[in-house]
Amino acid sequence: MRTTPEPEPRAPRPALVFDDPLDQQTSDDTDRGWGERPEGDSAADLKRFLDEKPPHHL
């Protein structure tokens, strides 16, 4: 009596997705994606302005 080993189960293949990639929101579609900081007080706004001001505006 000869027994053959049972085949191992195969891993599922990744499914193909045919959605339109332009319909999905990316991080660039949000303020956070553009480097916007969360809402803060006016002192934080002034600090950000002074930090990001180009040197020729001094």
Residue, then its C-alpha position, 0 to 999 in steps of 0.5 A: m500500500r503506497t500513500t502519496p503525500e498530499p499537495e501543499p496548499r498554494a498561496p493565494r495570488p494577488a488580485l488584479v485591481f482595475d480601479d481608476p488610480l486617479d479616483q483615489q486620494t493621495s497624501d498630496d491631495t491634503d494639506r498635510g501632504w503639502g507640509e501644512r501644520p495643524e492649526g495653532d495659535s498666532a505665536a506659532d504662526l509668527k514663528r513659522f513665518l520667521d522660520e520660513k522667511p527667505p534671507h533677503h526679506l530680513 
